[in-house]
């Protein structure tokens, strides 16, 4: 850890503040997993124009696995994609076209948009003589 800005006391204070505020891996949290983060990562990599000392919202806490994935994308100058889906089946990557609407024709009357979560459940009775399923 000898490269700027990581060798400065300013970075160490910023890192501690981020870990104190957000101790869990943000990518794993999006997948519903509870994993302690050990790495404070720049949301926008310094090599791609990111601020070396951003506000806390410009940093993210990651576990080693998620950090390795993101760093690999950063090194290839690719935009990082957070893989996986939340409990509603929506992509957890907030830049995904599903959230931004970029994949849909906004002028089309058949435009698809994410559905809000519902409290409708498929219920089946275990009666062998009853083949119907009711919605509640």
N, CA and C of each residue as an Amber inpcrd file, in Angstrom:
protein
   408
   0.8370000  -1.1760000   0.0000000   0.0000000   0.0000000   0.0000000
   0.8830000   1.2420000   0.0000000   1.7690000   1.3380000  -0.9440000
   2.7080000   2.4520000  -0.9480000   2.3810000   3.5080000  -1.9940000
   1.2960000   3.3520000  -2.7180000   0.9760000   4.3150000  -3.7700000
   0.0010000   5.3810000  -3.2730000   0.1620000   6.5790000  -3.8290000
  -0.7490000   7.6800000  -3.5200000  -2.1450000   7.3020000  -3.9830000
  -3.1810000   7.5800000  -3.2680000  -3.2950000   8.3150000  -2.0030000
  -3.2640000   7.4110000  -0.7820000  -3.0680000   6.1050000  -1.0030000
  -3.2310000   5.1330000   0.0800000  -2.1600000   5.2220000   1.1580000
  -1.0630000   5.9220000   0.8880000   0.0060000   6.0530000   1.8800000
  -0.1120000   7.3310000   2.6960000  -1.2560000   7.9920000   2.6380000
  -1.4220000   9.2530000   3.3690000  -2.3070000   9.0680000   4.6000000
  -2.1030000   9.9130000   5.5950000  -2.9530000   9.8580000   6.7910000
  -4.3760000  10.3140000   6.4410000  -4.4990000  11.1840000   5.4630000
  -5.8280000  11.6350000   5.0220000  -6.6590000  10.4520000   4.5180000
  -6.0230000   9.5640000   3.7330000  -6.7410000   8.3950000   3.2220000
  -7.0980000   7.4520000   4.3760000  -6.1870000   7.2540000   5.3150000
  -6.4510000   6.3470000   6.4300000  -7.6480000   6.8240000   7.2580000
  -7.7560000   8.1250000   7.4550000  -8.9100000   8.6760000   8.1870000
 -10.1960000   8.4870000   7.3920000 -10.1210000   8.7330000   6.0980000
 -11.2860000   8.5640000   5.2280000 -11.7250000   7.0950000   5.2170000
 -10.7720000   6.1970000   5.1210000 -11.0480000   4.7560000   5.1020000
 -11.7260000   4.3150000   6.4020000 -11.1820000   4.7570000   7.5360000
 -11.7780000   4.4060000   8.8340000 -13.1990000   4.9410000   8.9470000
 -13.4180000   6.1660000   8.4890000 -14.7570000   6.7600000   8.5540000
 -15.7470000   5.9460000   7.7180000 -15.3240000   5.5220000   6.5330000
 -16.2080000   4.7390000   5.6670000 -16.5150000   3.3770000   6.2840000
 -15.4990000   2.6890000   6.7920000 -15.7190000   1.3820000   7.4120000
 -16.5850000   1.4810000   8.6650000 -16.4440000   2.5650000   9.4190000
 -17.2900000   2.7620000  10.6020000 -18.7410000   2.9960000  10.2060000
 -18.9580000   3.7640000   9.1360000 -20.3220000   4.0680000   8.6980000
 -20.9630000   2.8960000   7.9650000 -20.1850000   2.2060000   7.1150000
 -20.7170000   1.1270000   6.2760000 -19.7950000  -0.0860000   6.3610000
 -19.9350000  -0.9180000   7.3950000 -19.0010000  -2.0290000   7.5690000
 -19.2510000  -3.2310000   6.6480000 -20.4280000  -3.3170000   6.0240000
 -20.7490000  -4.4750000   5.1960000 -20.4540000  -4.2210000   3.7250000
 -20.1290000  -5.2890000   2.9880000 -19.8830000  -5.1950000   1.5510000
 -21.1600000  -4.7320000   0.8600000 -21.0900000  -3.6140000   0.1570000
 -22.2900000  -3.0530000  -0.4710000 -22.8160000  -3.9350000  -1.6000000
 -21.9460000  -4.5900000  -2.3550000 -22.4110000  -5.4630000  -3.4390000
 -23.0970000  -6.7030000  -2.8780000 -22.5240000  -7.2970000  -1.8470000
 -23.1380000  -8.4750000  -1.2250000 -24.4780000  -8.1160000  -0.5830000
 -24.5600000  -6.9410000   0.0230000 -25.8220000  -6.5030000   0.6220000
 -26.9240000  -6.4480000  -0.4190000 -26.5840000  -5.9840000  -1.6180000
 -27.5620000  -5.9280000  -2.6950000 -28.0910000  -7.2960000  -3.0640000
 -27.3130000  -8.3200000  -2.8110000 -27.7280000  -9.7010000  -3.0840000
 -28.3840000 -10.3490000  -1.8670000 -28.5440000  -9.5810000  -0.7920000
 -29.1750000 -10.1070000   0.4070000 -28.2310000 -10.8820000   1.3110000
 -26.9300000 -10.7380000   1.0750000 -25.9400000 -11.4430000   1.8920000
 -25.3210000 -10.4610000   2.8810000 -24.9600000 -10.9690000   4.0330000
 -24.3030000 -10.1580000   5.0510000 -22.8390000 -10.5850000   5.0970000
 -21.9820000  -9.7560000   4.5080000 -20.5460000 -10.0420000   4.4480000
 -19.8020000  -8.7920000   4.8910000 -18.9050000  -8.9660000   5.8440000
 -18.1070000  -7.8320000   6.3030000 -17.1740000  -7.3780000   5.1820000
 -17.1300000  -6.0910000   4.9740000 -16.2140000  -5.5340000   4.0020000
 -14.9040000  -5.1790000   4.6630000 -13.8180000  -5.3550000   3.9420000
 -12.5050000  -5.0140000   4.4780000 -11.8140000  -3.9670000   3.6280000
 -12.3580000  -3.7140000   2.4480000 -11.7030000  -2.8210000   1.4980000
 -12.5950000  -1.6220000   1.2330000 -12.0250000  -0.4410000   1.2840000
 -12.7400000   0.7770000   0.9090000 -12.2970000   1.1080000  -0.5110000
 -13.2650000   1.1500000  -1.4020000 -13.0080000   1.2750000  -2.8320000
 -13.5930000   2.5800000  -3.3570000 -12.9090000   3.1840000  -4.3050000
 -13.4460000   4.3650000  -4.9840000 -14.5230000   3.9050000  -5.9600000
 -15.7290000   4.4710000  -5.8590000 -16.7960000   4.1260000  -6.7900000
 -16.3170000   4.3850000  -8.2160000 -15.7230000   5.5450000  -8.4300000
 -15.0910000   5.8440000  -9.7140000 -13.5840000   5.7650000  -9.4900000
 -12.9550000   4.7990000 -10.1270000 -11.5220000   4.5580000  -9.9260000
 -10.7070000   5.8090000 -10.2240000  -9.6530000   6.0080000  -9.4610000
  -8.7580000   7.1500000  -9.6620000  -8.1920000   7.1190000 -11.0790000
  -7.8180000   5.9340000 -11.5540000  -7.2230000   5.8190000 -12.8920000
  -8.2260000   6.1760000 -13.9940000  -9.5050000   6.1840000 -13.6460000
 -10.5400000   6.5590000 -14.6130000 -11.0950000   7.9530000 -14.3380000
 -10.3360000   8.7560000 -13.5940000 -10.7400000  10.1420000 -13.3530000
 -11.4030000  10.4100000 -12.0240000 -11.4510000   9.4130000 -11.1380000
 -12.0800000   9.6040000  -9.8370000 -11.2300000  10.4430000  -8.9030000
 -11.8860000  11.1010000  -7.9660000 -11.2360000  11.9250000  -6.9630000
 -10.5020000  11.0190000  -5.9740000  -9.2190000  11.2750000  -5.6830000
  -8.4880000  10.4420000  -4.7180000  -9.0770000  10.5090000  -3.3060000
  -9.6950000  11.6410000  -2.9510000 -10.2590000  11.8250000  -1.6230000
 -11.7140000  12.2920000  -1.7400000 -12.6000000  11.4290000  -2.2070000
 -13.9890000  11.8420000  -2.3960000 -14.7450000  11.8870000  -1.0730000
 -15.9650000  12.3950000  -1.1460000 -16.8720000  12.3150000   0.0020000
 -17.1630000  10.8340000   0.2510000 -17.6880000  10.5110000   1.4280000
 -17.9390000   9.1090000   1.7570000 -18.8520000   8.4210000   0.7470000
 -19.7720000   9.1610000   0.1320000 -20.6600000   8.5620000  -0.8630000
 -19.9340000   8.2140000  -2.1550000 -18.7240000   8.7220000  -2.3370000
 -17.9090000   8.3780000  -3.4950000 -17.0430000   7.1510000  -3.2530000
 -17.2360000   6.5430000  -2.0760000 -16.5050000   5.3310000  -1.7000000
 -17.5070000   4.2280000  -1.4060000 -17.0430000   2.9900000  -1.5070000
 -17.8920000   1.8600000  -1.1540000 -17.0690000   0.8250000  -0.4040000
 -17.7130000   0.1700000   0.5400000 -17.0700000  -0.9040000   1.2830000
 -17.3210000  -2.1940000   0.5160000 -16.2520000  -2.9610000   0.2830000
 -16.3690000  -4.2120000  -0.4670000 -15.6120000  -5.3300000   0.2360000
 -16.0590000  -6.5680000  -0.0020000 -15.2790000  -7.7270000   0.4180000
 -14.2020000  -7.9590000  -0.6490000 -13.2850000  -8.8460000  -0.3680000
 -12.1730000  -9.0800000  -1.2980000 -12.6670000  -9.5590000  -2.6660000
 -13.6400000 -10.4660000  -2.6990000 -14.1450000 -11.0100000  -3.9630000
 -14.7800000  -9.9270000  -4.8260000 -15.6460000  -9.1200000  -4.2430000
 -16.3130000  -8.0520000  -5.0040000 -15.2920000  -7.0020000  -5.4520000
 -14.3220000  -6.6980000  -4.5920000 -13.2940000  -5.7240000  -4.9580000
 -12.4600000  -6.2330000  -6.1350000 -12.1140000  -7.5130000  -6.1170000
 -11.3250000  -8.0730000  -7.2190000 -12.0810000  -7.9640000  -8.5440000
 -13.3890000  -8.2610000  -8.5200000 -14.2000000  -8.1450000  -9.7330000
 -14.2280000  -6.7060000 -10.2460000 -14.4530000  -5.7710000  -9.3340000
 -14.5410000  -4.3790000  -9.7440000 -13.1960000  -3.8690000 -10.2620000
 -12.1270000  -4.2210000  -9.5750000 -10.7990000  -3.7780000 -10.0010000
 -10.4560000  -4.3280000 -11.3820000 -10.8280000  -5.5660000 -11.6460000
 -10.5750000  -6.1440000 -12.9640000 -11.2950000  -5.3390000 -14.0450000
 -12.5250000  -4.9560000 -13.7940000 -13.2650000  -4.1150000 -14.7510000
 -12.5860000  -2.7610000 -14.9180000 -12.1750000  -2.1620000 -13.7960000
 -11.5130000  -0.8600000 -13.8470000 -10.2160000  -0.9190000 -14.6520000
  -9.4510000  -1.9830000 -14.4680000  -8.1690000  -2.1180000 -15.1570000
  -8.3510000  -2.2980000 -16.6680000  -9.4930000  -2.8270000 -17.0650000
  -9.7720000  -3.0160000 -18.4850000 -10.5430000  -1.8370000 -19.0670000
 -10.6630000  -0.7670000 -18.2600000 -11.4170000   0.4220000 -18.6480000
 -12.8570000   0.1000000 -19.0250000 -13.3940000  -0.9470000 -18.4280000
 -14.8020000  -1.2890000 -18.6280000 -15.6110000  -0.6660000 -17.5130000
 -16.8600000  -0.4000000 -17.8080000 -17.7460000   0.0600000 -16.7470000
 -18.1240000  -1.1520000 -15.9160000 -17.9720000  -1.0400000 -14.6250000
 -18.2310000  -2.1770000 -13.7410000 -19.7230000  -2.4420000 -13.6360000
 -20.0720000  -3.6950000 -13.6990000 -21.4570000  -4.1230000 -13.5480000
 -21.5430000  -4.9750000 -12.2990000 -22.4660000  -4.6270000 -11.4210000
 -22.7000000  -5.4230000 -10.2240000 -23.6510000  -6.5420000 -10.6260000
 -23.2010000  -7.7670000 -10.5230000 -23.9950000  -8.9080000 -10.9610000
 -24.9640000  -9.3500000  -9.8770000 -26.1420000  -9.8030000 -10.3050000
 -27.1050000 -10.3810000  -9.3840000 -28.4080000  -9.6190000  -9.3520000
 -29.3630000 -10.1990000  -8.6360000 -30.7160000  -9.6730000  -8.5680000
 -31.1750000  -9.6030000  -7.1220000 -32.0360000  -8.6170000  -6.8350000
 -32.5470000  -8.4820000  -5.4830000 -33.7120000  -9.4450000  -5.2620000
 -34.3530000  -9.3530000  -4.0980000 -35.4410000 -10.2700000  -3.7450000
 -36.6330000 -10.1530000  -4.6840000 -36.7940000  -9.0260000  -5.3660000
 -37.9070000  -8.8430000  -6.3080000 -37.5450000  -9.3130000  -7.7140000
 -36.3040000  -9.7460000  -7.9130000 -35.8770000 -10.1900000  -9.2330000
 -35.3400000  -9.0710000 -10.1060000 -35.1780000  -7.8710000  -9.5430000
 -34.6440000  -6.7410000 -10.3000000 -33.1190000  -6.7440000 -10.2130000
 -32.4150000  -6.2990000 -11.2710000 -30.9520000  -6.2190000 -11.2030000
 -30.5270000  -5.2780000 -10.0780000 -29.4890000  -5.6770000  -9.3200000
 -29.0520000  -4.8130000  -8.2240000 -28.1780000  -3.6760000  -8.7150000
 -27.6300000  -3.7830000  -9.9160000 -26.8150000  -2.7070000 -10.4760000
 -27.7310000  -1.5460000 -10.8540000 -27.5990000  -0.4400000 -10.1420000
 -28.4760000   0.7130000 -10.3670000 -28.2510000   1.3800000 -11.7170000
 -27.1620000   1.0460000 -12.4120000 -26.9340000   1.6060000 -13.7410000
 -27.4920000   0.7060000 -14.8370000 -28.0590000  -0.4310000 -14.4570000
 -28.6290000  -1.3630000 -15.4340000 -29.8080000  -0.7010000 -16.1530000
 -29.9730000  -1.0450000 -17.4320000 -31.0640000  -0.4750000 -18.2350000
 -32.4310000  -0.6790000 -17.5990000 -32.5830000  -1.6960000 -16.8070000
 -33.8670000  -1.9540000 -16.1380000 -34.2560000  -0.7610000 -15.2590000
 -33.2750000  -0.1730000 -14.5920000 -33.5400000   0.9570000 -13.7030000
 -33.5690000   2.2920000 -14.4510000 -32.7370000   2.4220000 -15.4650000
 -32.6350000   3.7060000 -16.1530000 -33.6190000   3.8370000 -17.3040000
 -34.1930000   2.7200000 -17.7380000 -35.1510000   2.7650000 -18.8470000
 -34.4870000   2.8180000 -20.2070000 -33.1650000   2.7110000 -20.2590000
 -32.4430000   2.8190000 -21.5220000 -32.7380000   1.7070000 -22.5130000
 -33.1880000   0.5560000 -22.0360000 -33.4420000  -0.5670000 -22.9410000
 -34.8420000  -0.5210000 -23.5120000 -35.6440000   0.4000000 -23.0730000
 -37.0420000   0.4330000 -23.4810000 -37.3220000   1.6480000 -24.3450000
 -38.2330000   1.4930000 -25.2610000 -38.6770000   2.6010000 -26.0930000
 -39.7390000   3.3640000 -25.3080000 -39.3950000   4.5380000 -24.8400000
 -40.3110000   5.3050000 -23.9920000 -41.5310000   5.8120000 -24.7550000
 -41.4690000   5.8140000 -26.0690000 -42.5950000   6.2800000 -26.8690000
 -43.5920000   5.1570000 -27.1480000 -43.1680000   3.9240000 -26.9220000
 -44.0010000   2.7690000 -27.2510000 -45.1260000   2.5950000 -26.2420000
 -46.3500000   2.3350000 -26.7200000 -47.4510000   2.0990000 -25.7850000
 -47.2990000   0.7640000 -25.0530000 -46.4250000  -0.1100000 -25.5280000
 -46.2310000  -1.4040000 -24.8790000 -44.9570000  -1.4130000 -24.0440000
 -44.4940000  -0.2350000 -23.6600000 -43.2610000  -0.1110000 -22.8860000
 -43.3430000  -0.9470000 -21.6100000 -42.2850000  -1.6940000 -21.3390000
 -42.2220000  -2.5040000 -20.1310000 -41.4740000  -1.7280000 -19.0600000
 -41.9760000  -1.7720000 -17.8600000 -41.3050000  -1.1190000 -16.7360000
 -41.2600000  -2.0990000 -15.5770000 -40.3540000  -1.8960000 -14.6410000
 -40.3090000  -2.7900000 -13.4790000 -41.6350000  -2.7520000 -12.7320000
 -42.0600000  -3.9010000 -12.2870000 -43.3030000  -3.9940000 -11.5320000
 -43.0080000  -3.7790000 -10.0540000 -43.8760000  -3.0360000  -9.3640000
 -43.6610000  -2.8710000  -7.9310000 -43.9480000  -4.1890000  -7.2150000
 -43.3300000  -4.4080000  -6.0580000 -43.6170000  -5.6340000  -5.3230000
 -45.0760000  -5.6740000  -4.9060000 -45.6270000  -6.8560000  -4.8920000
 -47.0290000  -7.0130000  -4.4980000 -47.1040000  -7.9370000  -3.3010000
 -48.2640000  -7.9550000  -2.6910000 -48.5120000  -8.8790000  -1.5910000
 -49.4670000  -9.9730000  -2.0530000 -49.3480000 -10.3730000  -3.2990000
 -50.1670000 -11.4390000  -3.8510000 -49.3480000 -12.7130000  -3.8790000
 -49.9130000 -13.7630000  -3.3310000 -49.1890000 -15.0200000  -3.2360000
 -50.0080000 -16.1300000  -3.8750000 -49.3280000 -17.0750000  -4.4640000
 -49.9660000 -18.2490000  -5.0320000 -50.1050000 -19.2680000  -3.9160000
 -51.3460000 -19.6800000  -3.6520000 -51.6010000 -20.6040000  -2.5590000
 -52.2420000 -21.8540000  -3.1390000 -51.7710000 -22.9770000  -2.7230000
 -52.3270000 -24.2330000  -3.1980000 -52.7120000 -25.0730000  -1.9970000
 -53.8950000 -25.6410000  -2.0670000 -54.2610000 -26.5670000  -1.0000000
 -53.6580000 -27.9140000  -1.3620000 -53.3960000 -28.6930000  -0.3920000
 -52.7820000 -29.9900000  -0.6440000 -53.8210000 -31.0820000  -0.8320000
 -55.0780000 -30.7050000  -1.0550000 -56.1190000 -31.7060000  -1.3000000
 -55.9030000 -32.3370000  -2.6620000 -55.8650000 -33.6550000  -2.7070000
 -55.6470000 -34.3520000  -3.9720000 -56.8110000 -34.1780000  -4.9320000
 -58.0180000 -33.9720000  -4.3990000 -59.1850000 -33.8590000  -5.2710000
 -59.3970000 -32.4360000  -5.7720000 -58.5340000 -31.5320000  -5.3790000
 -58.7120000 -30.1350000  -5.7630000 -57.5200000 -29.7030000  -6.6090000
 -57.7360000 -29.4260000  -7.8920000 -56.6610000 -29.0530000  -8.7890000
 -56.5360000 -27.5570000  -8.9830000 -57.4550000 -26.7820000  -8.4540000
 -57.4050000 -25.3510000  -8.6770000 -56.4600000 -24.6690000  -7.6920000
 -55.9950000 -23.5360000  -8.0670000 -55.0830000 -22.7370000  -7.2570000
 -55.7300000 -21.3780000  -7.0960000 -55.7220000 -20.8530000  -5.8970000
 -56.3540000 -19.5490000  -5.6820000 -55.3100000 -18.4870000  -5.4330000
 -55.6590000 -17.2470000  -5.7910000 -54.7940000 -16.0970000  -5.5360000
 -55.3280000 -15.3680000  -4.3210000 -54.4450000 -15.0080000  -3.4600000
 -54.8550000 -14.3110000  -2.2400000 -54.2070000 -12.9380000  -2.2350000
